[in-house]
Amino acid sequence: MAKKAVSVEFFFAAGCEKCAAARGALRDAAQATRAAKWQEVDIAKEPDRAVDVGVLSTPAVAIDGELVFKSMPSAAQLRKAIEAKAAED
């Protein structure tokens, strides 16, 4: 069974040290699943998107438009969440 594509949005703020530290590792983990479509969302430039998803602090991660991680997940946690979503019918 083929996995469906999953939208992964990484919400960050300029100057956020945790965001900068996490960005590369989380992007690599997401792309390693081969199911993820990675997007980076700067909350200062796209505040409406952040509000729509419910982001209150950064870094945060939404999968298919749903806020899954309100704080920074580990690479393994992100991979697991993406793979679970990709396997859904």
C-alpha positions as CSV (number, residue, x, y, z in Angstrom):
1,M,0.0,0.0,0.0
2,A,1.4,3.4,-1.0
3,K,1.7,6.1,1.7
4,K,-0.1,9.3,1.2
5,A,1.7,12.6,1.1
6,V,1.6,14.5,4.4
7,S,1.9,18.2,4.8
8,V,4.3,19.2,7.6
9,E,4.5,22.8,8.7
10,F,7.3,24.0,10.9
11,F,6.3,27.2,12.6
12,F,9.2,29.4,13.7
13,A,10.1,33.0,14.7
14,A,13.2,34.9,13.6
15,G,15.6,35.1,16.4
16,C,14.3,32.0,18.1
17,E,17.3,30.0,19.1
18,K,15.4,26.8,19.6
19,C,13.8,27.1,16.2
20,A,17.2,27.6,14.5
21,A,18.7,24.6,16.3
22,A,15.7,22.4,15.5
23,R,15.0,23.4,11.9
24,G,17.7,21.3,10.1
25,A,17.3,18.1,12.1
26,L,13.5,18.2,11.9
27,R,13.5,19.0,8.2
28,D,15.9,16.1,7.5
29,A,13.8,13.7,9.7
30,A,10.6,14.7,7.8
31,Q,12.2,14.4,4.4
32,A,13.6,11.0,5.3
33,T,10.1,9.6,5.6
34,R,9.5,10.3,1.9
35,A,5.9,11.0,2.7
36,A,6.4,14.6,4.0
37,K,5.9,17.9,2.1
38,W,8.0,20.2,4.3
39,Q,7.0,23.9,4.7
40,E,8.5,26.5,7.0
41,V,6.2,29.2,8.3
42,D,7.6,32.4,9.8
43,I,4.9,33.5,12.2
44,A,5.8,37.1,11.8
45,K,5.2,36.9,8.0
46,E,2.2,34.6,8.2
47,P,0.5,35.3,11.5
48,D,-3.0,34.3,10.2
49,R,-1.8,30.8,9.4
50,A,-0.3,30.5,12.8
51,V,-3.5,31.6,14.4
52,D,-5.6,29.2,12.2
53,V,-3.5,26.3,13.4
54,G,-3.4,27.4,17.0
55,V,0.3,28.1,17.4
56,L,1.0,29.9,20.7
57,S,4.7,29.5,20.8
58,T,7.6,28.4,18.6
59,P,8.9,26.1,17.5
60,A,5.7,24.2,16.7
61,V,4.8,21.6,14.1
62,A,1.5,20.9,12.3
63,I,0.8,17.9,10.3
64,D,-2.0,18.1,7.7
65,G,-3.2,21.4,9.2
66,E,-3.4,20.0,12.7
67,L,-1.1,21.2,15.5
68,V,0.6,18.0,16.6
69,F,3.6,19.4,18.5
70,K,3.2,22.6,20.5
71,S,6.9,22.6,21.3
72,M,9.9,21.1,19.7
73,P,9.6,17.3,19.1
74,S,12.6,15.0,18.7
75,A,13.4,13.9,15.2
76,A,12.2,10.4,16.1
77,Q,8.8,11.7,17.4
78,L,8.3,13.7,14.3
79,R,9.1,10.8,12.0
80,K,6.7,8.5,13.9
81,A,3.9,11.1,13.7
82,I,4.4,11.6,10.0
83,E,4.6,7.8,9.3
84,A,1.4,7.3,11.3
85,K,-0.4,10.0,9.4
86,A,0.8,8.7,6.0
87,A,-0.5,5.3,6.8
88,E,-4.0,6.5,7.6
89,D,-6.7,5.8,5.0
